């Protein structure tokens, strides 16, 4: 079977990358941008770094910031109406996964109005037209939404998140500028960074992995492991390493899938509003232990990329254990809780387990699972 790799047609990386936004828009003849962003980024002047460039060039735009941390169906539908009202012809998404995921859904629905209910986009939706031309400008180093064919929307009514997978949603241009990430507080830097590490590790062990995705994921693991602690301290080199590492992880997992760590994390965010990166970071070591009987031999390469001393001389079991220990240590070093105590409630375990099993990420898990096994895994973290 052939392996498929979908990536941005164009991406810019490094300090000052945002200077390419206006030239990319004007070269294509666009006239008005719909700037979708997080309200806090607007409040603290981060979005202004982009709108100042638009102002300087005299490029028309309208700002949309009615976006929650876990974007909802309503956020998307309100955004679709706002895009139409603005008479915009392109999107500039400035933010973390919430702004970019909302932008993807808006862009898809504008060009594929038959999916206006949003729920019908769940899974692999048969859209026919590519989304509205989009430039994605991440302000966090974690989701890699700027390079993926995935986005996640929260269904408030049903208390669940659903994953949408669509090659038509990938932004045509990604602008990954570490300067846009410099104002992230320590907690957000840690959470989004551990989300990126989870992407890389789950992508490396997923059933669908291939030679190309392995290359991306191992390099991402190396960059993230060596950069995250420094990024949390707002070290410029750490920020730059994380900006690149999370993007490379996205190049991989977007094309081969993830596993139960993400499927279990989605429910926690939908039900308790737990930050997605925190949920992933807590679950990741438990997920690795659970998957070790099937995927443990692949952990050696993960540990080596993380810089585990002496791992080449270890047997497979010892190498797997050392790798899991390294993941736990990195998570602890950046201030992530070790378990779900105080977050997960026993009365919600059944609902969360059913949701995790139904999640689009679950089939990619290297070890076949069941609702009962997921319930036991949740309870082991309490």
N, C-alpha and C positions, 0 to 999 in steps of 0.2 A: 504494500500500500504506500502511496506517495505521501510525503510530509508536506504540509502547507505552511508557509510563513507569510504573514501579513504585517507590514510595517508602514510607518508614515512615509509618504513620498519625499518629504523634506523635514529635517530637524536641525536645530541650532543648539549648540552646547557651549557653556562657558560664560565668564563674566562679560556683561554687556550684550548678551544675546538678544535682549528685548529690542535693541536698535533695529532688528530686522523685521519687526512687525509691520510697520507702515509700508516699507518697500514691497513686502509680500502682498499686501492688500492692493496697493496702487498698481502694481505690475499686472494684476488680474482685472483691473477696471472696476473694483468694488467701490461703492459710494458711501455706505453707512453701516457702521458696525453695531452689533448688539453685544454689549460688554456684560457678560454674566459673571457675577462675583459674589463672594461671601460678604455678608453685612459687616462683619468685624474687620475684614481686609479694607473695606471702604472706609470704615470709621478710623482706622489707624494709619491710613495713608499709603497702604501697600498697593492698592489698585491704582492710585494716583501716578505711580511710576509709569504705568502703561497709558493712562488717559492723558498724561502730560505730553507724551509722544504724539498722540492723536491730535491734541490741541495745537501743538507746535506745527504740525503738518496741515492744520486746517481740515482734518478728516472728521466728518460727522459721526456721532455715535450716541447711543442711548444706553444707560446703565440699568441693569436688572439685578437686584440683590435679594429678592424674596426667596431665599434658599436656606434650608435648614442643614444642620451638620449631617443628618441622615435624610437626604432629600426625599420628599414625598410625591405621590401622584399629583396632589394639588399644586405643589411647587412647579412641577412640569407643565401642567395645564394652564396655570397662571402665566408661566413663561411663554408658552405658545401664543397666548392672547397678547402678551406684551410685545413679542417679536412682530406680530402682524400689525399692531397699532403703531409701532415705531417705523414701519415701512423699511426695515433694515434688509440688507442683502447678504450679510455675512455675520459670523459670530467670533468674538474673541473671549475665550473662557479664561478667567484669571482666578486661580484658587487651588484648593486641594481637590480631593475626589468628589466632594459635594458639588462644587461649581462645575467641574468638568462632566460629571455624570448627568447633571441636570441639563447641561448644554447639549450633550449627545442626544438625550431623549427629545429635547426641543427640536434640534436640527433634523432628527429622523422624522418626527411627526409633521413638521412643516412640509417636507417633501414626500411624505407618505401619510396623508391625512386619514387614511382608513384605520390607523392605529391610535387615534386621538384618545381612546379610553385608557391608554398607557399599559394597562394590565396585559393586553394582548401582545405586548412586546417581550413578555417573559420567555426565557429559553432562547431558541434560535428562531427568531421571527422571519417570515418570508417577505421582508421589505424588498422593493424593486428599485428604489432610487437612493443614491448616496445622500447622506445628510447635507444640510446647508454647509457651505464652505466654512471651516472652523480652524482658527489658530488657538492652540491650547498652551497656556502659560502656567505651569505648576508653581505653587508657592509653598508646597510641602514636599519632602523627599520620602515618598512612601507608596502612594497608590499607583503611580505610573499610568494613570488614566489617559494621559496625553498620547500614549503609544499603544494602548490596548483596544481590542474589539469588544470589550465588556463594559457594562455599567450596571449599577445597583440602585434600585429604587425601593423606598419603604411604602408598604401598603398599611397605612395607619388603621384602617377599618379591620383588617384581618391580622394585625399585629405581627407582620412578617416582612422580611426583605425578599425581593426577587431579583435574580440575575438575568440580564439581557445580553445575548451574545450575537453580534451582528457585524460583519465585515464592512457594512455601509456606514458604521458610526465612527470609524477611526478618523481623528482630525488630520486634515491634509498637511498641516504644519505644526510641529511641536517646537516650542521655544523654552529650553531648559536652562535657566539663568540662575546660578546659585545666589546672586544678589537679591533675587526675589524671595529667597528663603531665609534671609539673615535675621528677620524679625520674629521667627518662630520661637515661642517660649520652650524651655527645656522639656516640659512634659509632652508637648505636641511633637517636638523633634524626636523624642524617645519612642513615642507610640507609632508615629508614621515610619520611623526607621525600622522598628521591629516588624511592622507590616511588610515592608520591603524585603526584609530577611525571610519572612514567612513565604512570600511570593517565590523567592529564589529557591528555598529549600523544598517547598511543596512542589514547585515546578520541576525540580530536578528528580524527584522520586515518583512523580505522577505516572500513571499507566501510559499516558500518551507521549512521554519524553522521547526525544530523538537526538541525533548527534549535534544538530545545530542548536537546539534549545539547551542541551547539556553545556555547550560552550558558553552560551549567554549566562546560564544560571551559576556556573562555577566562578566566572569572573565577577558576577554580581555579589555572590557570597563573600568573595575575597575583598572587594571594595567596601562593602557595607560593614563587614567585621572589623576592618582596619580604620573605618572612618566614623562610625556612629558615636563612639565615646567622645571623640573630638568635636563632632558636630553638636552634641548636647552642650558642650562648653562654648559653642559659637565660634569655634576655630575655623578660619576661612578655608583651610585645606580640607578639614572635615566636612564642611558644607559642600565643597566642590566634589569630593569623593562620593558623598551621599547622593547628590544630584545625578551624577552619572550612574552610580550603582543601582539606584532604584529604577532608572530608565532602562538599563540593560536587563534587569529582572523582568520588567514589563515586556521587553522584546521576546522573552522566552515564554513566560506563563500564559500570555495572551493567546499563544498559538498551540499550547499543549494542555492547558487546564491546570487545576489545583486539586484539592482533596478535602478531607473532613475537617481539617483545622479551620478552613474558611467557611465551610458549610455550617459548622457549629458556632463560629463567631458571628455570622450574620444574624442569627436569632437573638443573641445577647444584645446586639446593637438595636434591633427592632423593638425588643420587649423592655429593656432597661435603659436604652440610650447609652450603653457602654461604648466608649470610643473604640472604633473598629480595630485600630492598631493594638490597643491594650488587650482586647479580647483575643486577638491572634497571638500575641506574645505569651499570654498565660496558657493558652491551649497548646501551643507549638511543642513544648517538651513532652507533654502527655501524648500528643498525636504521634510524635516520633517513637516513643516507647511502644505505643499500640501497633505501629506499622513495622517495627523492627523485625518481627518474624518473616516478613515478606520482602522488605526493602532494606534491611539492615546492612547488607553488603555494600550498598551505595553510600552509606554514611561516612565511610572512610574518606572519600573524595571531598565530602562536605567539611569534615573535620580538618583535612589538610588545607583547604581553602581558607578556613578560619584561623589557621596557624597553630593547631594543636601540636605540641611538642611530642616527638617520638612516635607519632601515629603509624608511621610506616612499619615499625617493628612489632606492632600489636596484632593479635589475632582479630578476627572479624567482630567478635562479641565485645572485646575490650575497646576496639576502635569505635564501635557504635556507642558504647557507654561514654567514652571520652568526648565524642561529638555532642551528645545530648547534654553532658555536663558543661561544655563550652557555650552552648545555646543558653542554658540556664544562667550561667555566669554573666554573659553579655546582657541578658535581660535584667538581672539584678543590678548590674553596674549602672544601668541607665534609669533605675528607679521603677521598674515594672513590678507589680505584685506577683507573688509566686503561685497564687491559687484564686479560686472564685468565691472564697469566703466573703460574706457581706454583699455579694452581687447576686449569686444564683439562689433561687428559692426552690425548695423541694416540690412545691405544688406546681411549678412550671416545667419540671424536668420532662414529663411526657410530651407536652406541647412542643418544647424546644427540640426534643429528639425526633419527633415526627417531622418538624420543619427542616431540621438538618438533613434528614434522610431524603426529603423531597427536593432539597436544594440542588441547583445545577452543578455545583462544584463536587458533590459527593461521588458521582460515578468515576471521576478521575483518580480517586484514592487508590493507592497501590494494593491495599488489603481490602477485599470485599467485606462489607459490614452489614449490620442490621440495626433496626431501631433499638432493640434490646442492648446491643453492644454499645451504641452511642449513649444510651441512658446510663450504663455502667461507667462510661468514660466521663460523662458530666459529673456523676456522683463522686468519682475519684478526685475531682478538683474542689470539692466542697469542704 
